[in-house]
Amino acid sequence: MPKMTKSRRLINAAFREVKKNPPKRVRATRRKKGKKAATRQEAAIALSKAKARGAIIKRRK
């Protein structure tokens, strides 16, 4: 199994952190906009945290 890159490790850690301890803002979004919007917001928050820690995030096409 190939070794994970630094970016992939940071992204995985950020997603684990957001899933384990979701921000209050996500709960409010879930109530107002629904589960799909809250899931998208969680992903955006996790990617933002990973990027702040130095991960290289490629843009979606």
PyMOL commands that set and color helices and strands:
alter all, ss='L'
color gray80, all
select helices_A, chain A and resi 6-20+24-33+35-52
alter helices_A, ss='H'
color red, helices_A
deselect
rebuild
show_as cartoon
